[in-house]
Amino acid sequence: MQLPLHEHISYLERRVQTLKTALADADRSAAEKMDLRIDLDLAERALSHFRRAFELEQRLFNVSNE
């Protein structure tokens, strides 16, 4: 499924927040927290990647429209 970059960014922002909330849950086991930290790290890296891609797309679009 193809989504525009801004939709990927919105999804990843929600995912990061959800994972941070889950990590704050004191009832999680150490193994669950480790899995959540890994997922959070991956989601934050993906979010950074998609934000940079979106910025590049915007710059390229602006250059081509000048």
mmCIF file of the C-alpha atoms, coordinates in Angstrom:
data_MODEL
# 
_entry.id   MODEL 
# 
loop_
_atom_site.group_PDB 
_atom_site.id 
_atom_site.type_symbol 
_atom_site.label_atom_id 
_atom_site.label_alt_id 
_atom_site.label_comp_id 
_atom_site.label_asym_id 
_atom_site.label_entity_id 
_atom_site.label_seq_id 
_atom_site.pdbx_PDB_ins_code 
_atom_site.Cartn_x 
_atom_site.Cartn_y 
_atom_site.Cartn_z 
_atom_site.occupancy 
_atom_site.B_iso_or_equiv 
_atom_site.pdbx_formal_charge 
_atom_site.auth_seq_id 
_atom_site.auth_comp_id 
_atom_site.auth_asym_id 
_atom_site.auth_atom_id 
_atom_site.pdbx_PDB_model_num 
ATOM 1  C CA . MET A 1 1  ? 0.000  0.000  0.000   1.00 0.00 ? 1  MET A CA 1 
ATOM 2  C CA . GLN A 1 2  ? 1.448  3.354  -1.058  1.00 0.00 ? 2  GLN A CA 1 
ATOM 3  C CA . LEU A 1 3  ? 0.906  6.297  1.273   1.00 0.00 ? 3  LEU A CA 1 
ATOM 4  C CA . PRO A 1 4  ? 2.036  9.874  0.815   1.00 0.00 ? 4  PRO A CA 1 
ATOM 5  C CA . LEU A 1 5  ? 5.029  10.798 2.955   1.00 0.00 ? 5  LEU A CA 1 
ATOM 6  C CA . HIS A 1 6  ? 2.980  13.036 5.243   1.00 0.00 ? 6  HIS A CA 1 
ATOM 7  C CA . GLU A 1 7  ? 0.683  10.091 6.049   1.00 0.00 ? 7  GLU A CA 1 
ATOM 8  C CA . HIS A 1 8  ? 3.670  7.900  6.918   1.00 0.00 ? 8  HIS A CA 1 
ATOM 9  C CA . ILE A 1 9  ? 4.951  10.689 9.158   1.00 0.00 ? 9  ILE A CA 1 
ATOM 10 C CA . SER A 1 10 ? 1.587  11.028 10.922  1.00 0.00 ? 10 SER A CA 1 
ATOM 11 C CA . TYR A 1 11 ? 1.391  7.265  11.445  1.00 0.00 ? 11 TYR A CA 1 
ATOM 12 C CA . LEU A 1 12 ? 4.922  7.117  12.841  1.00 0.00 ? 12 LEU A CA 1 
ATOM 13 C CA . GLU A 1 13 ? 4.318  10.074 15.173  1.00 0.00 ? 13 GLU A CA 1 
ATOM 14 C CA . ARG A 1 14 ? 1.296  8.257  16.606  1.00 0.00 ? 14 ARG A CA 1 
ATOM 15 C CA . ARG A 1 15 ? 3.289  5.005  16.825  1.00 0.00 ? 15 ARG A CA 1 
ATOM 16 C CA . VAL A 1 16 ? 6.131  6.695  18.720  1.00 0.00 ? 16 VAL A CA 1 
ATOM 17 C CA . GLN A 1 17 ? 3.684  8.218  21.189  1.00 0.00 ? 17 GLN A CA 1 
ATOM 18 C CA . THR A 1 18 ? 1.909  4.893  21.689  1.00 0.00 ? 18 THR A CA 1 
ATOM 19 C CA . LEU A 1 19 ? 5.212  3.132  22.361  1.00 0.00 ? 19 LEU A CA 1 
ATOM 20 C CA . LYS A 1 20 ? 6.317  5.817  24.830  1.00 0.00 ? 20 LYS A CA 1 
ATOM 21 C CA . THR A 1 21 ? 3.028  5.459  26.676  1.00 0.00 ? 21 THR A CA 1 
ATOM 22 C CA . ALA A 1 22 ? 3.396  1.677  26.762  1.00 0.00 ? 22 ALA A CA 1 
ATOM 23 C CA . LEU A 1 23 ? 6.947  2.000  28.112  1.00 0.00 ? 23 LEU A CA 1 
ATOM 24 C CA . ALA A 1 24 ? 5.667  4.127  30.984  1.00 0.00 ? 24 ALA A CA 1 
ATOM 25 C CA . ASP A 1 25 ? 3.409  1.266  32.099  1.00 0.00 ? 25 ASP A CA 1 
ATOM 26 C CA . ALA A 1 26 ? 4.950  -0.024 35.334  1.00 0.00 ? 26 ALA A CA 1 
ATOM 27 C CA . ASP A 1 27 ? 3.244  -3.406 34.948  1.00 0.00 ? 27 ASP A CA 1 
ATOM 28 C CA . ARG A 1 28 ? 5.353  -4.407 31.940  1.00 0.00 ? 28 ARG A CA 1 
ATOM 29 C CA . SER A 1 29 ? 7.997  -7.090 32.319  1.00 0.00 ? 29 SER A CA 1 
ATOM 30 C CA . ALA A 1 30 ? 11.652 -6.404 31.565  1.00 0.00 ? 30 ALA A CA 1 
ATOM 31 C CA . ALA A 1 31 ? 11.372 -8.421 28.341  1.00 0.00 ? 31 ALA A CA 1 
ATOM 32 C CA . GLU A 1 32 ? 8.303  -6.469 27.231  1.00 0.00 ? 32 GLU A CA 1 
ATOM 33 C CA . LYS A 1 33 ? 10.047 -3.179 27.967  1.00 0.00 ? 33 LYS A CA 1 
ATOM 34 C CA . MET A 1 34 ? 13.082 -4.277 25.968  1.00 0.00 ? 34 MET A CA 1 
ATOM 35 C CA . ASP A 1 35 ? 10.857 -5.145 23.000  1.00 0.00 ? 35 ASP A CA 1 
ATOM 36 C CA . LEU A 1 36 ? 9.107  -1.789 23.330  1.00 0.00 ? 36 LEU A CA 1 
ATOM 37 C CA . ARG A 1 37 ? 12.441 0.059  23.455  1.00 0.00 ? 37 ARG A CA 1 
ATOM 38 C CA . ILE A 1 38 ? 13.564 -1.713 20.283  1.00 0.00 ? 38 ILE A CA 1 
ATOM 39 C CA . ASP A 1 39 ? 10.289 -0.905 18.533  1.00 0.00 ? 39 ASP A CA 1 
ATOM 40 C CA . LEU A 1 40 ? 10.494 2.703  19.739  1.00 0.00 ? 40 LEU A CA 1 
ATOM 41 C CA . ASP A 1 41 ? 14.048 3.058  18.446  1.00 0.00 ? 41 ASP A CA 1 
ATOM 42 C CA . LEU A 1 42 ? 13.030 1.694  15.049  1.00 0.00 ? 42 LEU A CA 1 
ATOM 43 C CA . ALA A 1 43 ? 9.953  3.906  14.858  1.00 0.00 ? 43 ALA A CA 1 
ATOM 44 C CA . GLU A 1 44 ? 11.964 7.007  15.798  1.00 0.00 ? 44 GLU A CA 1 
ATOM 45 C CA . ARG A 1 45 ? 14.590 6.193  13.164  1.00 0.00 ? 45 ARG A CA 1 
ATOM 46 C CA . ALA A 1 46 ? 11.919 5.636  10.531  1.00 0.00 ? 46 ALA A CA 1 
ATOM 47 C CA . LEU A 1 47 ? 10.221 8.897  11.531  1.00 0.00 ? 47 LEU A CA 1 
ATOM 48 C CA . SER A 1 48 ? 13.493 10.770 11.141  1.00 0.00 ? 48 SER A CA 1 
ATOM 49 C CA . HIS A 1 49 ? 14.040 9.155  7.735   1.00 0.00 ? 49 HIS A CA 1 
ATOM 50 C CA . PHE A 1 50 ? 10.546 10.025 6.487   1.00 0.00 ? 50 PHE A CA 1 
ATOM 51 C CA . ARG A 1 51 ? 10.811 13.603 7.765   1.00 0.00 ? 51 ARG A CA 1 
ATOM 52 C CA . ARG A 1 52 ? 14.074 14.070 5.858   1.00 0.00 ? 52 ARG A CA 1 
ATOM 53 C CA . ALA A 1 53 ? 12.515 12.529 2.758   1.00 0.00 ? 53 ALA A CA 1 
ATOM 54 C CA . PHE A 1 54 ? 9.523  14.857 3.062   1.00 0.00 ? 54 PHE A CA 1 
ATOM 55 C CA . GLU A 1 55 ? 11.804 17.887 3.404   1.00 0.00 ? 55 GLU A CA 1 
ATOM 56 C CA . LEU A 1 56 ? 13.744 16.800 0.317   1.00 0.00 ? 56 LEU A CA 1 
ATOM 57 C CA . GLU A 1 57 ? 10.524 16.248 -1.609  1.00 0.00 ? 57 GLU A CA 1 
ATOM 58 C CA . GLN A 1 58 ? 9.366  19.754 -0.664  1.00 0.00 ? 58 GLN A CA 1 
ATOM 59 C CA . ARG A 1 59 ? 12.677 21.319 -1.738  1.00 0.00 ? 59 ARG A CA 1 
ATOM 60 C CA . LEU A 1 60 ? 12.654 19.462 -5.045  1.00 0.00 ? 60 LEU A CA 1 
ATOM 61 C CA . PHE A 1 61 ? 9.043  20.392 -5.685  1.00 0.00 ? 61 PHE A CA 1 
ATOM 62 C CA . ASN A 1 62 ? 9.753  24.059 -4.931  1.00 0.00 ? 62 ASN A CA 1 
ATOM 63 C CA . VAL A 1 63 ? 12.790 24.099 -7.232  1.00 0.00 ? 63 VAL A CA 1 
ATOM 64 C CA . SER A 1 64 ? 10.883 22.522 -10.100 1.00 0.00 ? 64 SER A CA 1 
ATOM 65 C CA . ASN A 1 65 ? 8.051  25.059 -9.733  1.00 0.00 ? 65 ASN A CA 1 
ATOM 66 C CA . GLU A 1 66 ? 10.279 28.140 -9.862  1.00 0.00 ? 66 GLU A CA 1 
# 
